[in-house]
Amino acid sequence: MEALARAVARWLWKRTGQENAPGGSIHILVGRDTRFHSEWLEKTLTRSLLSHEGVSVTGGIGETPTPGVAWGVSRLPLRADLGLVVTASHNPPSDNGLKILMPDGRLCPDEAASEILGLVDETLPRTRHPHPPAREVDVASAYAEALRTLVPPPPRSLSLVVDPMHGAARKVLPAVFDGWGRVEAVRTALDPAFGGGPPDPRPETLRGLARTVVEAGADLGLALDGDGDRFGVVDATGAFVPPHRLMPLLIEDLLLRGPRGPVARSVCTTHLIDDVARAHRTPVVETAVGFKHLGAAMVESGVVIACEESGGFAWAPHAPAKDGLLACLLTADLVARRGTPLHELAADFERRFPSRPFARLDRPMDSALLARLEEDPPAEIAGRRVERIGRQDGLKFHLSDGSWLLVRKAGTERILRWYAEARRPADLPLLLGAVERIEAERSGGGTSRPESLIPAAGR
């Protein structure tokens, strides 16, 4: 962590043109989540940064959600040059890491991250001892108030159950819903083990939330991952609402309310978003997987709404970073304004925009398979003509009936990911069966058994 802090400081000096300026000054906002060693790592990071001449640090008081740091970097009058968050997000309790946020709030792009890592072994001559103290600012409270101003409590109160999953938003999530009606908060205790599992809001991790919603007769259950940038929603019946079904509903509501502008989605996110955008004469921007690309589209291409398959959602009036708390507020606000349960709103939406069944297959890594598909792509998949192939991130086969199949290398694991989206429920098994045949014919003896399947009813 100390070596990384040195690299960050040197990179910032170079980026701001202050590398050879003795009186130069850079300012960094630091935050953390609730997992094991995060507080210690944050202190180590802060101490190391402050030991270098010309570096000042502002730290949040206690844990701060990643979207709170992103908002703080871009919106608070701190004039921060960078944001750093010690977190492993939705990953298991034993993991940890560091997220780097640019001055406009978006995630650090790949080129900048590579530059920083390339400076890890360099030394910094401009050090000081003793170092000054870090400034402390209650970023989380300021962020919560900004959210409440953007999406204020509605006239019609709701009954809500909120679930931060013991993560960095364990205090902020209940706070942003103060005044919304009857709000019950679960899993808000400080627990670095996150109850024994990953703080990832999926159907299997939100069963307890679903039971509580039904038992309490609540309108909604709203959950966040470990650092608050992903969200999960349970409706009044206790059913998990997959992000790829909920986000198009939110997008339509925001397009109707304004501001209007392009919508961006990652290459593996549902084309139901395209259906909604087309109906409202709004262009769609497709990016590679990762919110760093979506955030860049918001900053550089004027995108107003951005979303990704795994539950990341951003809205330009707030910040160019995925924000689970914002998505939860927008969902609750929609239900309150319409005066209709979410499952009924979703049913009406599906009548107007028929669902696109979706699934994801995780397979063992097979680079040879990808190479063969690149060299000799199929002309037909599941009886459907391949009309074009996208190569923005992996290989995306656009089929003649509007369905699609994508294969790409996972960003942080040695696995191949297949994504399939059909136009009708009966067609999804055909696409998944095509994956089996493609692997059997082209993998050269590799396994044809999936490691895991996330079906249409899941993500």
The 8 nearest C-alpha neighbors of each residue, nearest first, counted from 0:
[[1, 3, 2, 44, 4, 43, 40, 47],
 [2, 0, 4, 3, 47, 44, 5, 43],
 [3, 1, 5, 4, 0, 119, 6, 120],
 [2, 4, 6, 0, 5, 1, 119, 7],
 [3, 5, 1, 7, 6, 2, 48, 44],
 [6, 4, 2, 8, 3, 7, 9, 1],
 [5, 7, 119, 118, 3, 9, 4, 8],
 [8, 6, 4, 10, 5, 9, 115, 11],
 [7, 9, 11, 5, 6, 10, 4, 12],
 [10, 8, 12, 6, 11, 7, 5, 13],
 [11, 9, 7, 13, 12, 8, 115, 14],
 [12, 10, 14, 8, 13, 9, 15, 7],
 [11, 13, 18, 17, 9, 15, 10, 14],
 [12, 14, 16, 18, 10, 11, 15, 17],
 [13, 15, 11, 12, 16, 10, 17, 18],
 [16, 14, 12, 17, 13, 11, 18, 25],
 [15, 17, 13, 14, 18, 12, 19, 20],
 [18, 16, 12, 20, 19, 15, 23, 13],
 [19, 17, 12, 13, 20, 16, 9, 15],
 [20, 18, 17, 21, 16, 12, 23, 13],
 [19, 21, 17, 23, 22, 18, 16, 12],
 [22, 20, 23, 19, 17, 53, 18, 125],
 [23, 21, 20, 24, 53, 17, 52, 19],
 [24, 22, 20, 17, 53, 21, 25, 18],
 [23, 25, 53, 54, 22, 26, 55, 17],
 [26, 24, 54, 53, 55, 80, 27, 23],
 [25, 27, 55, 79, 80, 56, 54, 24],
 [26, 28, 56, 81, 79, 82, 80, 57],
 [29, 27, 82, 57, 58, 56, 83, 79],
 [30, 28, 83, 58, 84, 82, 57, 27],
 [31, 29, 84, 63, 59, 58, 83, 85],
 [32, 30, 85, 84, 62, 63, 86, 37],
 [31, 33, 167, 62, 86, 226, 34, 63],
 [34, 32, 167, 191, 166, 62, 37, 35],
 [33, 35, 191, 37, 32, 92, 36, 192],
 [34, 36, 191, 37, 33, 92, 93, 192],
 [35, 37, 39, 38, 40, 34, 95, 41],
 [38, 36, 40, 39, 35, 34, 41, 85],
 [37, 39, 41, 40, 36, 42, 31, 33],
 [38, 40, 36, 42, 41, 37, 43, 44],
 [41, 39, 43, 37, 42, 38, 36, 44],
 [40, 42, 38, 44, 39, 43, 37, 45],
 [43, 41, 45, 39, 44, 40, 46, 38],
 [44, 42, 40, 46, 41, 45, 47, 39],
 [43, 45, 41, 47, 42, 46, 40, 0],
 [46, 44, 42, 48, 47, 43, 41, 49],
 [47, 45, 43, 49, 48, 44, 42, 50],
 [46, 48, 50, 44, 45, 49, 1, 43],
 [47, 49, 45, 50, 46, 4, 51, 44],
 [50, 48, 46, 51, 47, 130, 54, 45],
 [49, 51, 130, 47, 127, 48, 126, 46],
 [52, 50, 126, 49, 125, 127, 48, 54],
 [51, 53, 126, 125, 54, 127, 50, 49],
 [52, 54, 24, 23, 25, 51, 55, 22],
 [55, 53, 25, 52, 49, 24, 26, 51],
 [54, 56, 26, 49, 25, 27, 53, 133],
 [57, 55, 27, 133, 26, 28, 134, 58],
 [58, 56, 134, 28, 135, 133, 29, 27],
 [59, 57, 29, 135, 28, 30, 134, 136],
 [58, 60, 136, 138, 137, 30, 135, 61],
 [61, 59, 137, 136, 135, 58, 62, 138],
 [62, 60, 59, 63, 31, 30, 137, 38],
 [61, 63, 32, 31, 167, 33, 30, 60],
 [62, 64, 139, 30, 167, 31, 67, 32],
 [65, 63, 226, 167, 67, 227, 66, 168],
 [64, 66, 68, 67, 226, 69, 227, 84],
 [67, 65, 69, 322, 68, 64, 228, 70],
 [66, 68, 70, 64, 65, 69, 142, 71],
 [67, 69, 71, 65, 70, 66, 72, 82],
 [70, 68, 104, 66, 72, 67, 71, 65],
 [69, 71, 67, 73, 68, 72, 74, 318],
 [72, 70, 68, 75, 74, 69, 73, 67],
 [73, 71, 69, 70, 79, 102, 104, 74],
 [72, 74, 103, 104, 70, 71, 102, 75],
 [73, 75, 71, 70, 72, 76, 77, 318],
 [74, 76, 71, 77, 72, 73, 70, 78],
 [77, 75, 78, 74, 79, 71, 73, 72],
 [78, 76, 79, 75, 72, 71, 26, 74],
 [79, 77, 76, 80, 26, 72, 75, 73],
 [78, 80, 26, 77, 27, 81, 72, 28],
 [81, 79, 102, 26, 27, 25, 78, 101],
 [80, 82, 27, 102, 101, 79, 100, 28],
 [81, 83, 100, 28, 27, 29, 99, 72],
 [84, 82, 29, 99, 98, 100, 28, 30],
 [85, 83, 30, 31, 98, 97, 29, 86],
 [84, 86, 31, 97, 96, 37, 41, 30],
 [87, 85, 96, 88, 32, 95, 97, 84],
 [86, 88, 95, 96, 90, 94, 89, 97],
 [87, 89, 226, 225, 86, 90, 224, 227],
 [90, 88, 199, 198, 225, 224, 197, 87],
 [89, 91, 197, 87, 88, 94, 92, 198],
 [92, 90, 197, 93, 94, 196, 89, 198],
 [93, 91, 192, 94, 197, 34, 90, 191],
 [92, 94, 91, 95, 35, 192, 34, 90],
 [95, 93, 92, 91, 87, 90, 96, 86],
 [96, 94, 87, 86, 93, 85, 97, 37],
 [95, 97, 87, 86, 85, 98, 94, 84],
 [96, 98, 85, 84, 86, 99, 83, 87],
 [97, 99, 84, 83, 85, 100, 96, 86],
 [98, 100, 83, 107, 82, 106, 97, 84],
 [101, 99, 106, 82, 107, 105, 104, 81],
 [100, 102, 81, 104, 103, 105, 107, 106],
 [103, 101, 81, 80, 104, 72, 73, 79],
 [102, 104, 73, 101, 105, 72, 319, 69],
 [105, 103, 69, 73, 101, 102, 100, 72],
 [106, 104, 320, 294, 319, 101, 100, 103],
 [105, 107, 100, 291, 101, 99, 108, 104],
 [106, 108, 100, 99, 101, 291, 111, 112],
 [109, 107, 111, 110, 291, 106, 112, 292],
 [108, 110, 112, 111, 113, 107, 291, 114],
 [111, 109, 113, 112, 108, 114, 107, 115],
 [110, 112, 114, 113, 109, 108, 115, 107],
 [113, 111, 109, 115, 114, 110, 116, 108],
 [114, 112, 116, 110, 111, 115, 117, 109],
 [113, 115, 111, 117, 112, 116, 110, 118],
 [114, 116, 112, 118, 117, 113, 6, 7],
 [117, 115, 113, 119, 118, 114, 112, 6],
 [116, 118, 114, 115, 119, 113, 120, 6],
 [117, 119, 6, 115, 116, 121, 120, 114],
 [120, 118, 6, 116, 2, 121, 3, 117],
 [121, 119, 118, 122, 2, 117, 6, 116],
 [122, 120, 118, 119, 123, 6, 5, 117],
 [123, 121, 124, 120, 5, 119, 6, 118],
 [122, 124, 125, 5, 121, 126, 9, 51],
 [125, 123, 126, 122, 51, 52, 127, 121],
 [124, 126, 52, 123, 51, 127, 53, 21],
 [127, 125, 51, 52, 50, 124, 123, 128],
 [128, 126, 50, 52, 51, 130, 129, 125],
 [129, 127, 130, 50, 126, 131, 51, 52],
 [128, 130, 127, 131, 50, 49, 132, 126],
 [129, 131, 128, 50, 49, 127, 132, 46],
 [132, 130, 133, 129, 49, 50, 55, 128],
 [133, 131, 134, 130, 49, 56, 46, 55],
 [134, 132, 56, 57, 135, 58, 131, 55],
 [133, 135, 57, 58, 56, 132, 136, 55],
 [136, 134, 58, 57, 59, 60, 133, 137],
 [137, 135, 59, 138, 60, 58, 134, 57],
 [138, 136, 60, 59, 139, 140, 141, 135],
 [137, 139, 141, 59, 136, 140, 142, 71],
 [138, 140, 142, 63, 137, 141, 67, 143],
 [139, 141, 143, 142, 138, 137, 144, 171],
 [142, 140, 144, 138, 143, 139, 145, 137],
 [141, 143, 145, 139, 140, 144, 67, 138],
 [144, 142, 140, 146, 145, 141, 175, 139],
 [143, 145, 147, 141, 146, 142, 148, 140],
 [144, 146, 142, 148, 143, 147, 149, 141],
 [147, 145, 149, 143, 148, 144, 150, 142],
 [146, 148, 151, 144, 150, 145, 149, 175],
 [149, 147, 145, 151, 146, 150, 144, 143],
 [148, 150, 146, 147, 151, 145, 317, 316],
 [149, 151, 147, 148, 146, 328, 152, 329],
 [152, 150, 147, 148, 149, 153, 146, 332],
 [151, 153, 179, 178, 150, 154, 147, 176],
 [154, 152, 155, 151, 156, 335, 179, 332],
 [155, 153, 156, 152, 335, 336, 179, 151],
 [156, 154, 153, 335, 157, 336, 338, 179],
 [155, 157, 180, 179, 154, 153, 335, 158],
 [158, 156, 180, 179, 159, 218, 181, 155],
 [157, 159, 181, 217, 218, 182, 180, 219],
 [160, 158, 182, 219, 217, 218, 220, 157],
 [159, 161, 220, 183, 184, 182, 212, 221],
 [162, 160, 221, 184, 220, 222, 183, 185],
 [161, 163, 222, 185, 164, 186, 184, 221],
 [162, 164, 223, 169, 222, 165, 166, 168],
 [163, 165, 186, 166, 162, 198, 224, 193],
 [166, 164, 187, 186, 163, 193, 169, 190],
 [167, 165, 225, 164, 168, 169, 163, 33],
 [166, 168, 32, 64, 226, 62, 33, 169],
 [169, 167, 171, 170, 166, 172, 64, 163],
 [168, 170, 187, 163, 166, 167, 165, 171],
 [171, 169, 168, 172, 173, 174, 187, 167],
 [170, 172, 168, 174, 173, 169, 143, 175],
 [171, 173, 174, 168, 175, 170, 169, 163],
 [174, 172, 176, 171, 175, 170, 184, 177],
 [175, 173, 171, 177, 172, 176, 170, 143],
 [176, 174, 172, 143, 177, 173, 147, 171],
 [177, 175, 174, 173, 179, 178, 172, 182],
 [178, 176, 174, 175, 179, 173, 180, 182],
 [177, 179, 180, 176, 152, 156, 181, 175],
 [180, 178, 152, 156, 176, 177, 157, 153],
 [179, 181, 156, 157, 178, 158, 182, 177],
 [182, 180, 158, 159, 157, 183, 179, 156],
 [181, 183, 159, 160, 158, 180, 184, 161],
 [184, 182, 160, 159, 161, 181, 185, 158],
 [183, 185, 161, 160, 162, 173, 182, 187],
 [186, 184, 162, 187, 161, 183, 160, 163],
 [187, 185, 164, 165, 188, 162, 163, 184],
 [186, 188, 169, 165, 185, 163, 189, 184],
 [189, 187, 186, 165, 190, 169, 185, 164],
 [188, 190, 165, 191, 187, 33, 166, 169],
 [189, 191, 193, 192, 165, 188, 194, 33],
 [192, 190, 34, 35, 193, 33, 189, 92],
 [191, 193, 92, 195, 190, 194, 34, 196],
 [194, 192, 190, 195, 191, 165, 196, 198],
 [193, 195, 192, 196, 190, 165, 191, 164],
 [196, 194, 192, 193, 197, 92, 91, 191],
 [195, 197, 194, 193, 91, 198, 92, 192],
 [196, 198, 91, 90, 199, 89, 92, 193],
 [199, 197, 225, 89, 224, 164, 193, 196],
 [198, 200, 89, 224, 197, 201, 225, 204],
 [201, 199, 231, 224, 204, 223, 205, 222],
 [200, 202, 204, 203, 199, 205, 231, 457],
 [203, 201, 205, 204, 239, 206, 457, 200],
 [202, 204, 201, 205, 206, 200, 207, 457],
 [205, 203, 201, 202, 206, 200, 199, 207],
 [206, 204, 208, 202, 207, 203, 201, 209],
 [207, 205, 209, 208, 204, 203, 210, 202],
 [208, 206, 210, 209, 205, 211, 204, 212],
 [207, 209, 205, 211, 206, 210, 212, 220],
 [208, 210, 237, 206, 212, 207, 211, 233],
 [211, 209, 207, 213, 212, 208, 214, 206],
 [210, 212, 214, 208, 209, 213, 215, 207],
 [213, 211, 217, 209, 215, 210, 214, 216],
 [212, 214, 216, 210, 211, 215, 237, 236],
 [215, 213, 211, 216, 212, 210, 217, 209],
 [216, 214, 217, 212, 213, 211, 158, 160],
 [217, 215, 213, 214, 212, 218, 235, 158],
 [216, 218, 158, 212, 215, 159, 219, 235],
 [217, 219, 235, 158, 159, 157, 234, 216],
 [220, 218, 234, 159, 235, 217, 233, 221],
 [219, 221, 160, 233, 232, 161, 159, 212],
 [222, 220, 161, 232, 162, 327, 231, 160],
 [223, 221, 162, 231, 163, 230, 161, 232],
 [224, 222, 230, 163, 227, 229, 323, 200],
 [223, 225, 199, 198, 227, 89, 229, 226],
 [224, 226, 166, 88, 198, 89, 227, 167],
 [225, 227, 88, 64, 167, 65, 224, 228],
 [228, 226, 224, 223, 64, 323, 229, 168],
 [227, 229, 322, 323, 321, 226, 66, 65],
 [230, 228, 323, 310, 311, 224, 223, 227],
 [229, 231, 223, 323, 222, 310, 224, 200],
 [230, 232, 222, 200, 221, 223, 201, 233],
 [233, 231, 221, 240, 220, 239, 222, 234],
 [232, 234, 239, 220, 238, 237, 240, 219],
 [235, 233, 219, 237, 236, 238, 341, 342],
 [234, 236, 218, 219, 237, 217, 213, 212],
 [235, 237, 234, 238, 213, 342, 212, 233],
 [238, 236, 209, 234, 235, 233, 213, 212],
 [239, 237, 233, 234, 236, 240, 209, 235],
 [238, 240, 233, 202, 232, 241, 234, 237],
 [239, 241, 232, 233, 238, 242, 245, 244],
 [242, 240, 458, 244, 243, 457, 239, 245],
 [243, 241, 245, 244, 310, 246, 458, 240],
 [242, 244, 241, 246, 245, 308, 269, 458],
 [245, 243, 242, 241, 246, 247, 240, 248],
 [246, 244, 242, 248, 247, 243, 241, 240],
 [245, 247, 249, 248, 242, 243, 244, 250],
 [248, 246, 250, 272, 249, 245, 244, 251],
 [247, 249, 245, 246, 251, 250, 252, 348],
 [250, 248, 246, 252, 247, 251, 253, 245],
 [251, 249, 247, 253, 252, 248, 246, 254],
 [250, 252, 254, 248, 253, 249, 255, 247],
 [251, 253, 249, 255, 250, 254, 256, 248],
 [254, 252, 256, 250, 255, 251, 257, 249],
 [255, 253, 251, 257, 256, 252, 259, 250],
 [254, 256, 252, 253, 257, 251, 259, 279],
 [255, 257, 253, 254, 252, 258, 259, 251],
 [258, 256, 259, 254, 253, 255, 260, 252],
 [257, 259, 256, 260, 254, 303, 253, 316],
 [260, 258, 257, 254, 303, 261, 281, 255],
 [259, 261, 303, 302, 262, 281, 258, 301],
 [260, 262, 302, 282, 283, 303, 281, 263],
 [261, 263, 283, 304, 302, 305, 303, 284],
 [264, 262, 284, 305, 283, 285, 304, 302],
 [265, 263, 306, 285, 307, 305, 268, 286],
 [264, 266, 286, 288, 307, 268, 267, 285],
 [265, 267, 287, 286, 268, 285, 288, 264],
 [268, 266, 265, 308, 418, 269, 288, 405],
 [269, 267, 308, 265, 307, 266, 264, 270],
 [268, 270, 271, 243, 272, 267, 308, 420],
 [271, 269, 273, 272, 268, 274, 355, 420],
 [270, 272, 274, 269, 273, 275, 355, 247],
 [271, 273, 270, 275, 247, 274, 276, 269],
 [272, 274, 270, 276, 271, 275, 277, 283],
 [275, 273, 271, 277, 272, 276, 278, 270],
 [276, 274, 272, 278, 273, 277, 251, 271],
 [277, 275, 281, 273, 279, 278, 274, 280],
 [278, 276, 280, 274, 279, 275, 281, 273],
 [279, 277, 275, 276, 280, 274, 281, 273],
 [278, 280, 276, 277, 281, 275, 254, 251],
 [281, 279, 277, 278, 276, 282, 275, 261],
 [280, 282, 276, 279, 277, 261, 260, 283],
 [283, 281, 261, 262, 276, 280, 284, 277],
 [284, 282, 262, 263, 261, 273, 285, 281],
 [283, 285, 263, 262, 264, 286, 282, 261],
 [286, 284, 264, 265, 266, 263, 283, 287],
 [287, 285, 265, 266, 292, 264, 293, 288],
 [286, 288, 392, 265, 266, 391, 292, 289],
 [287, 289, 265, 266, 286, 290, 392, 267],
 [290, 288, 291, 292, 287, 293, 265, 307],
 [289, 291, 293, 292, 294, 288, 321, 106],
 [290, 292, 106, 294, 289, 293, 108, 295],
 [293, 291, 295, 290, 294, 289, 286, 296],
 [292, 294, 290, 296, 295, 291, 305, 297],
 [295, 293, 319, 297, 291, 105, 296, 292],
 [294, 296, 292, 298, 293, 297, 299, 291],
 [297, 295, 300, 293, 299, 294, 298, 302],
 [298, 296, 302, 294, 301, 295, 300, 299],
 [299, 297, 295, 296, 300, 301, 294, 319],
 [298, 300, 296, 295, 297, 301, 302, 294],
 [301, 299, 296, 302, 297, 298, 295, 261],
 [300, 302, 297, 299, 298, 303, 296, 261],
 [301, 303, 297, 261, 300, 262, 304, 296],
 [302, 304, 315, 260, 261, 314, 262, 301],
 [305, 303, 314, 262, 313, 302, 263, 315],
 [306, 304, 263, 313, 264, 312, 262, 293],
 [305, 307, 312, 264, 311, 313, 263, 304],
 [306, 308, 311, 265, 268, 309, 264, 310],
 [307, 309, 268, 310, 243, 267, 242, 306],
 [310, 308, 307, 311, 458, 242, 229, 243],
 [311, 309, 229, 242, 308, 230, 307, 312],
 [310, 312, 321, 307, 229, 306, 309, 228],
 [311, 313, 306, 321, 305, 322, 326, 310],
 [314, 312, 321, 305, 320, 304, 322, 319],
 [313, 315, 304, 316, 317, 303, 318, 305],
 [314, 316, 303, 317, 318, 319, 304, 313],
 [317, 315, 314, 318, 303, 149, 258, 319],
 [316, 318, 315, 314, 319, 70, 313, 149],
 [319, 317, 320, 315, 70, 316, 104, 314],
 [320, 318, 294, 105, 297, 104, 315, 313],
 [321, 319, 105, 318, 313, 294, 322, 104],
 [322, 320, 313, 312, 311, 228, 323, 66],
 [323, 321, 228, 66, 325, 324, 312, 313],
 [322, 324, 228, 230, 229, 326, 325, 227],
 [325, 323, 327, 326, 322, 328, 227, 172],
 [324, 326, 328, 322, 323, 327, 329, 146],
 [325, 327, 323, 329, 324, 328, 330, 312],
 [328, 326, 324, 330, 325, 329, 221, 323],
 [329, 327, 325, 331, 330, 326, 332, 324],
 [328, 330, 332, 326, 327, 331, 333, 325],
 [331, 329, 327, 333, 328, 332, 326, 334],
 [330, 332, 328, 334, 333, 329, 335, 327],
 [331, 333, 329, 335, 330, 334, 328, 336],
 [334, 332, 330, 336, 331, 335, 337, 329],
 [333, 335, 331, 337, 332, 336, 339, 338],
 [334, 336, 332, 338, 333, 337, 155, 331],
 [337, 335, 333, 338, 334, 332, 153, 155],
 [336, 338, 339, 334, 335, 333, 340, 332],
 [339, 337, 335, 336, 334, 340, 155, 333],
 [338, 340, 337, 334, 341, 344, 343, 335],
 [341, 339, 343, 342, 334, 344, 218, 338],
 [340, 342, 344, 343, 234, 345, 334, 339],
 [341, 343, 345, 344, 340, 346, 234, 235],
 [344, 342, 346, 345, 341, 340, 347, 339],
 [343, 345, 341, 347, 342, 346, 348, 340],
 [344, 346, 348, 342, 343, 347, 341, 349],
 [347, 345, 343, 349, 348, 344, 342, 350],
 [348, 346, 350, 344, 349, 345, 343, 351],
 [347, 349, 345, 351, 346, 350, 352, 344],
 [350, 348, 352, 353, 346, 351, 347, 354],
 [349, 351, 347, 348, 352, 353, 346, 354],
 [350, 352, 348, 349, 353, 347, 346, 354],
 [351, 353, 349, 350, 348, 354, 274, 275],
 [354, 352, 349, 350, 351, 355, 348, 271],
 [353, 355, 349, 356, 352, 271, 422, 244],
 [354, 356, 422, 421, 420, 357, 423, 271],
 [357, 355, 455, 421, 420, 424, 354, 427],
 [358, 356, 455, 420, 419, 355, 454, 421],
 [359, 357, 454, 455, 419, 453, 418, 420],
 [358, 360, 418, 453, 417, 452, 419, 454],
 [359, 361, 452, 417, 416, 451, 362, 449],
 [360, 362, 416, 451, 450, 415, 449, 417],
 [363, 361, 415, 449, 450, 414, 416, 364],
 [364, 362, 414, 415, 365, 413, 450, 361],
 [363, 365, 414, 415, 413, 366, 362, 408],
 [366, 364, 367, 368, 363, 369, 415, 442],
 [367, 365, 369, 368, 370, 364, 415, 408],
 [366, 368, 370, 365, 369, 371, 442, 443],
 [367, 369, 442, 371, 366, 370, 365, 441],
 [370, 368, 372, 366, 367, 371, 373, 365],
 [369, 371, 367, 373, 368, 372, 374, 366],
 [372, 370, 374, 368, 373, 369, 375, 367],
 [371, 373, 376, 369, 375, 370, 374, 368],
 [374, 372, 370, 371, 375, 376, 369, 394],
 [373, 375, 371, 372, 370, 376, 369, 377],
 [374, 376, 372, 373, 371, 377, 370, 378],
 [377, 375, 372, 373, 374, 378, 371, 388],
 [376, 378, 379, 375, 380, 372, 385, 437],
 [379, 377, 385, 384, 376, 380, 386, 383],
 [378, 380, 384, 385, 383, 377, 382, 381],
 [381, 379, 383, 382, 433, 384, 385, 377],
 [382, 380, 383, 433, 429, 430, 379, 432],
 [381, 383, 380, 379, 384, 429, 433, 430],
 [384, 382, 380, 379, 381, 399, 398, 385],
 [383, 385, 379, 399, 398, 386, 378, 380],
 [386, 384, 398, 379, 378, 387, 397, 396],
 [387, 385, 398, 397, 399, 384, 388, 396],
 [386, 388, 397, 385, 396, 389, 398, 395],
 [389, 387, 396, 395, 397, 394, 390, 386],
 [388, 390, 395, 394, 391, 396, 387, 397],
 [391, 389, 394, 392, 393, 395, 388, 396],
 [390, 392, 389, 287, 393, 286, 394, 266],
 [393, 391, 287, 390, 407, 394, 288, 266],
 [392, 394, 407, 390, 406, 391, 395, 408],
 [395, 393, 390, 406, 405, 389, 396, 388],
 [394, 396, 405, 389, 388, 404, 397, 390],
 [395, 397, 388, 404, 403, 405, 385, 398],
 [398, 396, 403, 387, 386, 385, 388, 395],
 [399, 397, 385, 402, 403, 386, 384, 401],
 [398, 400, 384, 401, 383, 386, 385, 397],
 [401, 399, 402, 398, 383, 422, 384, 421],
 [402, 400, 399, 398, 403, 422, 397, 421],
 [403, 401, 421, 398, 420, 400, 422, 397],
 [404, 402, 397, 396, 398, 420, 419, 401],
 [403, 405, 419, 396, 418, 395, 420, 397],
 [406, 404, 395, 418, 417, 394, 396, 419],
 [405, 407, 417, 394, 416, 393, 418, 395],
 [408, 406, 393, 416, 415, 409, 392, 394],
 [407, 409, 415, 416, 414, 410, 393, 406],
 [410, 408, 412, 414, 411, 415, 416, 407],
 [409, 411, 412, 408, 413, 288, 289, 414],
 [412, 410, 409, 413, 414, 408, 415, 289],
 [413, 411, 409, 414, 410, 408, 415, 364],
 [414, 412, 364, 409, 363, 411, 415, 408],
 [413, 415, 364, 363, 362, 412, 409, 408],
 [416, 414, 408, 362, 364, 407, 361, 363],
 [415, 417, 361, 407, 406, 360, 408, 409],
 [416, 418, 406, 360, 405, 359, 361, 415],
 [419, 417, 359, 405, 404, 358, 360, 406],
 [420, 418, 404, 358, 357, 403, 359, 405],
 [419, 421, 357, 403, 402, 356, 355, 404],
 [422, 420, 402, 427, 356, 423, 355, 426],
 [421, 423, 355, 402, 356, 401, 420, 426],
 [422, 424, 426, 425, 421, 355, 356, 427],
 [425, 423, 426, 356, 427, 421, 422, 355],
 [426, 424, 423, 427, 428, 429, 421, 422],
 [427, 425, 429, 423, 424, 428, 421, 430],
 [426, 428, 430, 421, 429, 424, 425, 431],
 [429, 427, 431, 430, 426, 432, 425, 424],
 [430, 428, 432, 426, 427, 431, 381, 433],
 [429, 431, 433, 427, 432, 428, 381, 419],
 [432, 430, 428, 434, 433, 429, 427, 435],
 [431, 433, 429, 435, 434, 430, 428, 436],
 [434, 432, 430, 436, 431, 435, 381, 437],
 [433, 435, 437, 431, 432, 436, 438, 430],
 [436, 434, 432, 438, 433, 437, 447, 439],
 [435, 437, 433, 439, 438, 434, 440, 432],
 [438, 436, 434, 440, 439, 435, 441, 433],
 [437, 439, 442, 441, 435, 436, 440, 434],
 [440, 438, 436, 437, 441, 442, 435, 447],
 [439, 441, 437, 438, 436, 442, 443, 444],
 [442, 440, 438, 443, 368, 439, 437, 371],
 [443, 441, 368, 438, 445, 444, 439, 440],
 [444, 442, 441, 445, 440, 439, 368, 367],
 [443, 445, 442, 446, 439, 441, 447, 440],
 [446, 444, 442, 443, 447, 365, 438, 439],
 [447, 445, 448, 444, 363, 438, 442, 439],
 [446, 448, 435, 438, 439, 445, 449, 362],
 [447, 449, 446, 450, 362, 435, 451, 363],
 [450, 448, 362, 451, 361, 360, 447, 452],
 [449, 451, 362, 361, 448, 363, 452, 360],
 [452, 450, 361, 449, 360, 453, 362, 359],
 [451, 453, 360, 359, 454, 361, 449, 450],
 [452, 454, 359, 358, 457, 458, 360, 451],
 [455, 453, 358, 457, 456, 452, 359, 357],
 [454, 456, 357, 358, 356, 457, 458, 453],
 [457, 455, 454, 458, 241, 453, 357, 240],
 [458, 456, 454, 455, 241, 453, 202, 201],
 [457, 241, 453, 242, 455, 243, 456, 309]]
